[in-house]
Structure formats: structure tokens, C-alpha cells
Amino acid sequence: MSRTTHTLFPPFHAEHLGSLVCPPRLRQARQDWELGRLSHDALAKIEDEEIMHAIDQQKACGLRVLTDGELRCVCRKTDFFTHFSGIERLSEPSAGRKKGAIGMKIVGEIEFDASHPFLSHFRFLHQAISRESELLAKQTLPSPTMLLCPSLRNNACYPSLEAYGSALSHAYRQVIRAFYEAGCRYLQFDDAMWASLSDRAVIAREQGMGNDPQYLLELYIRTLNQAIADKPEDMFISLHLCRGGFSGNWRYGDDFNAMTYAMTHALVDCLMVEYDDRRPAELELLRHITHQKVVLGIVSSRQAELEDPSRVMMAVNTASLYVPLRRLALSPTCGFASGNGDAVLSEAEQWAKLKHVVDIAKAAWKIPD
């Protein structure tokens, strides 16, 4: 059987997870704005220019699905959610939160705001590449389940977890419709909640609070699936199963496996999974994939050294034993910027990594230039 594959619909065989290294010029401009030395209009102009540069660099790497690098965000999760009705930013960091992290609280009925700034952010990206039919703009967003973390789900605004989960699903149906109307056809939801329920310490903590981890898994899936149930037919939605800072092994437990549960029950079009070559047996979990496409996060976004292409292709070949090659794609392990905008690699190292992903994908899938 020929390995030559071609697709006009995501995921393309080479992707990245969305965030890019914040350029020094933009980082300095944001600091100047925070100190009152730069106007908001001047900051926005620099953001526009740096995003256009990031678009050009992604194209130069050979990528066909592009993002704005999340370069307008400081903390994307908080930036996104605190523009919803019913969610407010905490003025002071909450107890136990990492230094620099910004908390949130639920203060009322949750609704998506049609004037949300992320919509204008997407329109800028979409317009920038609209004349190039072979390119696709991807919008990355935190998953609705990220609002089911303990600090937010234990609120006084909803009478039960079921009511709260239903409200989140409703709000995300508004999100999907709004981005669709803005021209978006590819949404990526980033979700670290599955990794949290693969972490023994988190499981023990939930049980200590009287919560059943299995019920939480079912609540997460129900919230996600209800959110995307009415998505337009030509809207593609991927779920990035992010490890975050959790210590979980995807293979934790035979009777309780959050990753397997997500693979089996999530009704998304695509799953984006991080591959750890120290745990090659994790690829066996792909046998639980039903209909989804799978993006394999194999190329490190935290180490500058370029991977041996043969080792990457070996992992792709192993994955193809469980999921047909045509439904597989390759990406870095995660985004190039962390939740607070910090990065490990330089811009040059980042672009080298992305070109490496594209070059390996071309060889693995025999994609012509």
C-alpha cells in the first residue's frame, strides 16, 4: 500500500500546538505598557507586527496550519475565561498558586461575551492568510473542562456539579458558533484535566475531598461532548491532552486510566497526545482510538537538540500499528511558551524544531514539496 497521503482538512501531517516564543521586542513592549511608558495602541501595533513575522516564519518552515503564536496573551487561560460573563480575575494570587499565576472566581451565570477580544485576535490571523488557499488558521483555546478544576467547580453560583457542567457546555456552544461566524474552521482545545486524573497525588486529594475520580472523568467527558454536540459539520475540533506539570503516567492503573477514557469517549475530531520516548509502551493506548485522527507530540519543544529522524519515524510506524497512517500527524510535544509566557528555546531554535517536524513528516508520509 502506498504511504503517499494528502489532505485538505486538518490535521495536516505536520502541526504545532499553538504557542510560540514571545519575541524580546514584544516582551519589552508589554513591560513598557504595564509601566505606563507605552500606549495600548502602540503595544497592539507591535503585537500585529510580531504576529505577521511569526506567520511568515511558520510558512517558511513549511507548515500549512498556522496560529498567531498566542503572542497577544500573558496567561491565555485567564485571559480567555475572564472575558466571560460570570468569571472574574482575582486581584491577588490565591493560596497555593505558583508565583506570577493569576486566579479566577465564579461570580455569576456563565455566558460567552460576543465582544470577546479573542475573536478580533482570530480575525487578524484569518485575514492575514486569507488569500493563500493552502493555509488554514487555527485558534487554540483552553478546554471547557479546565473550568472544572476544584478551585472553580466548588462555587456558590450553581446548585450542583451537573448544573455547572451544563452551563459550561452551553457557554462553549456559544464559543464555537462565534468563532465559526468569524471564519474559524479549526479549533484546538487544550486540556490538562486528564493528566491531573492520571496523577496519584491528585487522585488521592480528590478522594480525600469526598470526590469519586470516575465520576469526575464522566463529568469532564459529558461537559466536553455536550459543548461540541452541535458544532457545524465543517468545523474541525481537536483536543490536546496536555501533561501540564503533572507527574502522571498515562498507563497508570488497569482499572482507572484517564487517557484511555478520553480516547474512548471524547467525540472530538482529533486527539493531540504527547509521546514520551522513555515510555514507548504508551503508544499501545492508541488501540483505544475510535474514529479520531491523532497528532503525535514526539519532537521536544523543551530541548534544542534536533531528534534523530529515524527514531521519530520509528515511533510513527509503531503508532500506525494501532491507527492508520493517514489518520496520524506529527507535532512538537507541547507549545513553545508555558502558561505564563516563559520559554526554554530561543526563537531560532524554535523555528529549527518546526522545520524539523515538517521535514520528518514529508519523509514519513511521502509528501511532495
N, C-alpha and C positions, 0 to 999 in steps of 0.2 A: 504494500500500500504506500502511495506517495505521502511524504511528510510535508509537501508544499501546502501551505494554508494561507488563506486571505480572508479578511473580514472587513466590513464597512461599519460594524457595530461593536461597541466595546464589550469586553476589554480587548484592546489590541494586544498583541503578544509581548509588547514592552510597555510598561507603565511606571509611574511613581506614585507615592502615597499622598502627595499634595504639598506639604510644607517644604520650603527651600530656605537656605541660609539667608538670614537678614543681612543685606549689604551694609558695610560700615557707614556709608553715606546716609542711608536711611536710619540706621540706629542712632547716629549723631543727630539727625534732624528730629527724631522723635524725642530725644533727650532735650534738645533746644526748645521744642514746643512745650514740653512738660514744665520747663523752667520759665516759660513766657518770653523766650527770646526769638520765637518763630511763630508766625501766624498759622492758623489751621489751613488756610488756602495754600500757603507755601509748602506746608507739610504734605498736603494732598497732591500737589504738583510733583514733588519728589517721589511720592509713592507711585504715581502714574508712570513716571519715567523709569523707575526701577522695575516695575512690573512689565513694561514694554521690553526692557532689556532681558528680563527673565524669560519672556515669551520667545524672543529671538534665540536665546541660548538653548531653550528646550527644543526648538525647531532644528537648531544646528546639531544637536545630539541625535536627531532622527526620530524624536517622539512625535506621535500623532494625536495623543490626548494630552491636553495642556491644562495647567492650573495657574492661578495668579501667585502661587507660592505661599499663599496665606500671609503675604507681606504687609497687608493692612492691619493685621491682628497683633495684639500684645499677648493676650491669653484667649485663644479662639473660642474655647468652650464658654468662658464667662462673657466674652464679647458678644457671642451669638445669643445665649439664653437670656441675658439681662436686657435685651431689647424686646422680649416677650412681655405682654401684659401679665401681671401676676407674679413676676420674678424680679427681685431686686438684688443689686450688688451690696455686699456687706461693706460698711465703711472701714471696718477694722478686720484684720485676718482672724479667722475663727481658731479656737483651740485645736492644737494638733496638726494644723495645716503647715505645709512647708513654707519657709521664708520666701516672701515675694508672691505667694499664691493668694488669689482673691476668692473669697467665698461668696455664696449666694443664699437667698432665702425665698421661700414661697410665701407671698403676702396676699394672694387672692386667686380668682379664677384665671387659669392659664389660657391665653389666646395668642396666636401669631399676629404680629403687627404688620400690616400691609406696607408700611413705610420703613420696614427693616432695612438698615444700611447694607446688609449683605446682598440684597437684591441689586442695588446700584453697583456694588462691587462686581457682581457676576456680569451685569450688563456691559461693564467696561471690558472685561475679558472677552465676552462673546462678540462684542463689536470689533475688538482688535483682530480677531482671526476670522471674522465672518466671510471674508472674500476668498478664503482658502478652503475649498470644499473637503479636502482630505484631512482637515484638522477638526478636532472636537474639544469644546470647552467643558471641563469637569469642575463641578462645585463640590467641595468637601465640607461636611457638617458633622458635628457631634451627633451620635445616635440618640433617639428619644429615650432609650434605656439609661443613658447617662444621668438623667434626672431622677432615676430610681435609686440613687446612692442613699445610704442611711441618713445622711445629714439633711436630705431634701424630702425623702418619702415620709419621714416622721413629722408631718406638718399638721396644723390645725385647720387648714382650709378645705380639706377633703375628708369625708367621713370614714373612708376605708381605702386600702391599697388598690382595690379593684376600681373604685371611683377615680382615684388619682391616675392609675394606668390608663383608663379610658379617656381621661382628659388629655393626657399626653398624646395618645393616638389621634384624637380629634385635632389637636394643635398641629401635629405633623402632617395630617392630611391637608391642612391649610398651607403648610410649608411647601409641600410637594406641588400643589396647584399653583402657588405664587411663583415658584422657580420655573415651572413648566411654562407659564404665561410669559415669563421673562426670556424664554428661549432655551432654557436648560433641558438637555435630554440625557444627562448623565450626572447622577447624584451619588456621592460616596458618603456613607455613614461610618464614622469612626467610633468604635465601641470597646472599652476596656472592662466592661462589666463581666464578660465571660471569663476573662483572665482572673478577675477578682475571685470568682467562684471556682477557680482551679487552684487557689492558694489555701493551703491548710489553715493558716493563721486567720484568714478572712472567714472561712467556713466555721471555725471554732468560735470566732467572735459573733457571727450571726446566730449560731446555735445558742450562745450564751445570752443573747438578747431575746431568745424565745422564737427565733425565726427558723422555718424549715427551708434549707437551701434548695430542695427540689421544688417547693412552691415558688421560690424566687425565680428559678430558671423558667418555670411555666409562665410567671408574670412577665418576665422580660420578653419571652417569645410572643406572648399574646399582645403585649403593647406594641412591639415592632410589627408583627404581621397585620394587626388592625390598622396601623398607621399607613401601611403601603397597600392595603387591600384594594383601594380604588385608584391606584396610580394609572396614568394614561398608558396605553399599550406601548407607545414608542418612547416611554421614559425608562431608562436603564438604571437600576439601583444596585450598588454593591455595598457589602458590609465588611469593613475592615476589622478583623478580630485582633485588636491591638493587645500586646502583652503589657504595655504600660510599665510600671515599676514593680509588677507583681512577680513573685518567685515561682509561680505555678508551673508545673509540668503538665502539658496538655494530656498526658497519659495517666494523670492521677486517678487512681481508683478504677475498678472494673464496674462497679455499680453506679458510680456517680462521676460523670465526665461532662463538664460544661461544654467543651469543644465539640464533642460528638453530638450533644444535644442541639447545639446551634446548627451544625452541619445538616442534621436530620430534619429539623423543624423550621428553620428560617426560610421564608418564602421570597427571599431576595433573588436577583438575577445572578449574582456573583458573590463569592467569598474571597476575601483577601487575607491570606494566612502567612504568618511569619514562620520561616523554616530555620531551625537550629541544627546545624550540621553536627553538633555534639550529641544530638538525639535523633539520628536518622530514622529510627522506628516510628517517629511521629507521622511520617508520610503514610503509614498504614491506616491512619484515621481517615484518609481520603476515601476509603472504601464506603464511608457513610454518606458521601455526597450523593444527592439525588439528581436534581436537574441543573444545578448551578454550574456556572463557569468558575474557575479557580485561578486566582493570581498568586503565584508562589513568591513570597518575600525571601529571596535567597542571598542577594548581594547586600553586604553590610552597608548601612548608612551611618555607621559609627567608627569604622576603621578605614583609613585612607588606602591601604594596600588593596590592589585590584585582585579579585579572586581568580583562581585558576579556572579558565573557561571549561575545561574538561570535567572538573568537579561539579560545577553548576549544571552542566548538561547531563551529568550522571544523575543528579537529583531530579531534573526534569524528566528524564527517562524512567526513573523509578516511579515518579508521580503518575506517569502515563500508564502504568500498570493498573491504576485504580480509576483514573479519569482520562477519557480520550484526549489525545494531544491537542486536537482542535479546540478543546474547551479549557486549555491551560494557557497561562501567560506568566511573564517574569517581571519582577519588580525588586527594588531595594527592600530591606527588612522593615523599614518604617520611614517616616518623614525625616527630613534633614534638620529640622528645628524641633526642639522639645516644646512642651506645652507653654513654657514661659519665654519661648523665643530663642533660647540658647542653642548653640550648635557645637558639634565636635569637629567637623570638617571645615576646610576653607571653601570658598566659592569654587576655586579651580578644581579642588579635589571632588567636590560635589558634581561638577559637570563631567569630570572624567568617569565618575561612577555611573552616571546616567548614560553616557555614551557606551560604556562597558555593557550595561544592561541591554541596550539596543543591539550592539554588535553580537552578543551571545544569542539574543532572540532571533536575529537574522540567520545565524548558523543552525540553531535548534529547529526552527520552523521553515528553513529554506526560503526566507522572504527576500524577494529581489529589491534592489535599491530603487 
